[in-house]
Amino acid sequence: MYHKLRAADEWIFARMAEMHHPVLDRIMVLFTYAGTGGLIWWAAFVIPLLIARQFRTSIIMTTALGINYVLGEILIKKKVGRDRPSTRISDEEMKISKPKDHSFPSGHSASSFCSFTVIALNCPLWMAIPAFLLACTIAFSRMYLRVHYFTDVLGGMVLGILDGTLVTLFFRLALFRQP
């Protein structure tokens, strides 16, 4: 199984290099920067939810993103210690600065799917659909820019979905007493 995942990583890595186009490069850089530190999730969802007095969802998302950061960036990434695919690429080929930390899991993907999950579980469908599309685009941008392998992104997605779900359930059952 491990060898098949590595083969998939390598195949997708090679395809990403073939897809590059100047316009798509700029779009993917924009999405990847928007996903840095969960910035887009704060700007597009948390702040508007606070303004709309949806404090519960804002608290859930803030807590989930905090836990997600600790789990993904501090615990898992340091423990796994996987090199990024960008270490194999020249600086001239890179569309963004080479990240200095480890690769697994993708923090952009984890925070994006964590935020999407909280939105999907706590907000109307009309908010969840664009959140899902945004999360997918940010995750894709990390592979497109060749700073993450497919399995890094997949691992981030799983971590984010689990984290967003568990934090939402905790708040519903333990703090807000809602089914």
N, C-alpha and C positions, 0 to 999 in steps of 0.2 A: 504493500500500500504506500509506504513512504517513497519508494522509487517512482511510482506512478504520479504522486503529488509533485515530486521534484521535476519529473518530465513535463508535467502540465505547467509548472512555474516557468521552466525554460522555454517552452513553446510559446506561451503568452508573452513572455519577455521579448522574444524575437519578433512577434507580431506587432507589439507596441512600437518598436523601432520603425517598422514599415508603414505605420499609420500616420506618422508625423506630417503636418501641414502647417504653414505659418499662422493661418487663422485659427485652426484648432489648437495650436500651441498656446496662443494668447488666451483662448477661452479656458483651457485646462489649467493654466497658471492662475488665472483669476479665481477659478473654483477651488484650487488647492490652497491659495492664500486665504480665501474666505473661510475655509474649514479649519485653518490654523487656530488652535486654542479654543475651538468651538465658537469663534467670533460670530459667524453667520447665524448660529442658533440663538445667541443672545440678541442680536440685532433684529432678526426676523420673527422670533417667537417669544423669548422670555420677556423682553422689554414691552412688546405689545400686550402680552398677557398681564403683566403688572399694571399697565395703563388701563386695561379692561377689567381690573380687579379680580383676575383669575389667579389669586395668590397660591392656591393649593397646587395647581399645575406648575407654576413658576418654582415653588419650593421643591416639588418632586424632581423637576428637570435639573435644578441647580445641585441638589443632593446626588442625583444619579450621575451627573457629569463629574462631580468631585470624586465619587467612589470609582467611577470609570477611569479617571486619570490615575488615581493611586494604584489600582489593580493593573492597568495596562502599561503605563509609562514607568512606574516605579518598581513594581514587583515583577510582572511577567517579562517585560522587555529586558530588564537587567539579568534575570535568571536565564532566559533563553539565549541571549547574546548573539542573535543571528545577524550576519553582515548584510548590508543593503545591496541591492543589485546595482545601485549607482556607483559602488566602488569599482565596478568593471567598466565604467564609462568615463571618457575624457571630460575634463571641465568644459571644453568647447562644445561638446555635444549636449550638455545639460541645459535645460531651460530655466531651472531654478538653482539656487545654491545647494550643494550636496549636504544633506542632513548629517549631523555628527553622531547621533545616537543609533541604537540598534533598530532592526527592521520589524521583528515580530512581537506583538501584533501591530497593525497599522493604527496609530492613535487617531488619525483623521477619520478612518472608517469606524472605529469604535465609538468616538464621540458623536459621529453623524447618525449611526444606527441606534445608539442610546437615545439621542434626542428624538429621532423619528419614532421609536417605540413608545416613549413617554407621550408624545403627541398623539399617536395612534390609539393609545389606551385611555387618554384623558380629554381629547378634543374631538370636535366633529370631523367627519370624513373629508369635508372640503379643506381642512387644514392638513390632514394626514397625507393626502395624495401629493401635494407639492413638497411636503417634507420627505416623503419617500423618494421622489424624483431628485431632490437636492442631495439626499444622502447617497443615492446611487451615483450621481455625477461626481461628487467629491471623492468617493471611493475609487471610481474609474480613473479620475485624474491622477491618483497616486500611482496607478499602474502605468498609465499613459506617459507620465513624466519619469518613469522608471526609477522611482525611489522606493517602491515596494513590489514584492512578488505577489502573485495571485493568492497564495496561501496566507500571506501577511494580511491582505485585505479581507479574506474570508475569516481569518481568526479575529480580526477587529470587528467584523460584522456580528459574529457569534457572541463575542464579549459584550458588545454594545446592546444587542437584543436581550441577552440574559440580564445584564445590569439594569437596563430600563424597565424590564418586566418585574424583576425582583424588588427594586426600589418602589415601583408603583404599588405592587402588592403589599409591601410592608407598610406604606403610608395608608393605604385603604383599610387594611385589617387592623393595624396597631394604633394608628394615630387618628385617622378620620372616620373609622368604624363604618366603612361603606363596603358593600359586596362587590 
